[in-house]
Amino acid sequence: MKKNILNLVIYQIGWLVCVIGGSVYAVAYTCLALLIHYRYIWEQKSEWHFISLLGLSGCLWDILIVKSGIIEYGNPWLLGIPIWLICLWLLFATTFLHCLYWLNQYLRAAALCSAIFGPTTYWLGMRFTDAMFTTALPVSLMIMALGWSLLFPTGLYIARRYKN
């Protein structure tokens, strides 16, 4: 339980550091967070593989929505997405095998919640960054909701396979 709380706190602080602090702080914090994760939270060797896989999948999702013209970042680095967003995906990936793992029992509820909260975090994050939706807000949020309702439960399902 303590590991899950630590995992959640590290991610929540990381969200703020990445979104508000920008790329330099995001890289520094992500390195520190991954070291702490390794020292205090890490449970199995395959976890690094999972974090890499899910982090890459998240980045591909964001590249897709950038290339589709849904979001634009003012300071992109890799195929339209900034470094801080790559760091955020790596930090988020650490939560699937720990503080979010319990959601594996409720994949439909996870899909519904992620359809609401996934786009909401982008919308809130845009208040602190130079990112912006480039299509009408309702259309952007609906597309994001659809993507998140598929991506998040799939990540949880893969996490369950990794843990077993």
C-alpha positions in Angstrom: 0.0 0.0 0.0 2.8 2.4 0.9 4.4 1.7 -2.5 1.2 2.6 -4.3 0.8 5.9 -2.4 4.4 6.7 -3.2 3.9 5.8 -6.8 0.8 8.1 -7.0 2.5 11.0 -5.3 5.5 10.7 -7.6 3.3 10.8 -10.6 1.1 13.7 -9.5 4.2 15.8 -8.7 5.6 14.7 -12.0 2.5 15.9 -13.9 2.9 19.4 -12.3 6.7 19.5 -12.9 6.3 18.4 -16.6 3.4 20.6 -17.5 4.4 23.7 -15.6 8.1 23.4 -15.5 8.8 22.5 -19.1 11.3 20.1 -20.7 14.4 20.8 -18.6 12.7 20.3 -15.3 10.7 17.4 -16.7 13.8 15.5 -17.7 15.5 16.1 -14.4 12.4 15.1 -12.4 11.7 12.0 -14.6 15.3 10.7 -14.0 15.0 11.2 -10.3 11.5 9.7 -10.2 12.6 6.6 -12.1 15.5 6.2 -9.7 13.2 6.4 -6.8 10.8 4.0 -8.6 13.7 1.5 -9.0 14.8 1.8 -5.4 11.5 1.8 -3.6 8.7 0.6 -5.9 10.0 -1.7 -8.6 9.0 -5.3 -8.3 10.1 -7.2 -11.4 12.6 -7.0 -14.2 9.9 -6.8 -16.9 8.6 -3.6 -15.4 11.2 -1.5 -17.3 10.1 -3.2 -20.5 6.5 -2.4 -19.7 7.2 1.3 -18.9 9.1 1.6 -22.2 6.3 0.0 -24.1 3.5 2.0 -22.6 5.6 5.2 -22.7 6.2 4.6 -26.4 2.5 3.8 -27.0 1.5 7.0 -25.3 4.0 9.1 -27.3 2.6 7.5 -30.5 -0.9 8.4 -29.5 0.2 12.0 -29.0 2.1 12.1 -32.3 -1.1 10.8 -33.9 -3.3 13.5 -32.5 -0.7 16.1 -33.4 -0.4 14.8 -37.0 -4.2 14.6 -37.2 -4.4 18.3 -36.5 -6.2 18.0 -33.1 -3.5 19.5 -30.9 -0.5 21.7 -31.6 2.4 22.2 -29.2 4.3 25.5 -29.4 7.8 23.9 -28.7 7.8 20.5 -30.3 10.8 18.2 -30.3 9.9 14.8 -31.6 7.4 14.6 -34.4 5.4 17.4 -33.0 5.5 16.6 -29.3 7.6 18.3 -26.6 10.2 16.5 -24.4 8.1 17.2 -21.3 5.2 15.1 -22.8 7.5 12.2 -23.4 8.6 12.4 -19.7 5.0 12.6 -18.6 4.2 9.4 -20.5 7.1 7.5 -18.9 5.9 8.7 -15.4 2.3 7.7 -16.2 3.4 4.3 -17.4 4.9 3.6 -13.9 1.4 3.8 -12.4 -0.2 0.9 -14.3 1.6 -1.8 -12.4 1.2 -0.1 -9.0 -1.3 2.6 -7.9 -3.7 2.0 -10.9 -3.4 -1.7 -11.1 -6.6 -2.3 -9.1 -8.5 -0.9 -12.0 -7.8 -4.2 -13.9 -10.9 -5.6 -12.2 -13.1 -2.8 -13.7 -12.0 -2.3 -17.3 -15.3 -0.9 -18.5 -15.4 1.6 -15.6 -11.7 2.4 -16.4 -12.7 3.0 -20.1 -15.5 5.4 -19.0 -13.4 7.3 -16.5 -10.5 7.6 -18.9 -12.9 9.0 -21.6 -13.7 11.7 -19.1 -10.4 12.3 -17.3 -8.0 11.8 -20.2 -9.2 14.7 -22.3 -9.8 16.8 -19.1 -6.1 16.5 -18.2 -5.1 17.7 -21.7 -7.5 20.6 -21.4 -6.3 21.6 -18.0 -2.7 21.2 -19.0 -3.2 23.6 -21.9 -3.8 26.3 -19.3 -0.1 26.0 -18.3 1.6 25.3 -21.6 1.8 26.6 -25.1 -0.3 23.7 -26.4 -3.7 24.3 -28.0 -6.5 22.4 -29.6 -6.6 23.2 -33.3 -10.1 21.9 -34.0 -13.3 22.8 -32.3 -13.2 22.0 -28.6 -16.2 19.6 -28.6 -14.8 17.7 -31.5 -11.3 17.6 -30.0 -12.6 16.4 -26.7 -14.7 13.7 -28.3 -11.8 12.3 -30.3 -9.6 12.4 -27.2 -12.3 10.6 -25.2 -12.6 7.9 -27.8 -8.8 7.4 -27.9 -8.4 7.4 -24.1 -11.3 4.9 -23.7 -9.4 2.5 -25.8 -5.8 3.3 -24.8 -6.2 3.3 -21.0 -8.0 -0.1 -20.5 -5.6 -1.7 -23.1 -2.7 -0.5 -21.0 -4.3 -1.9 -17.9 -4.9 -5.2 -19.6 -1.3 -5.4 -20.7 -0.2 -4.5 -17.2 -2.1 -7.5 -15.9 -0.4 -9.8 -18.4 3.0 -8.4 -17.3 2.3 -8.8 -13.6 1.2 -12.5 -14.1 
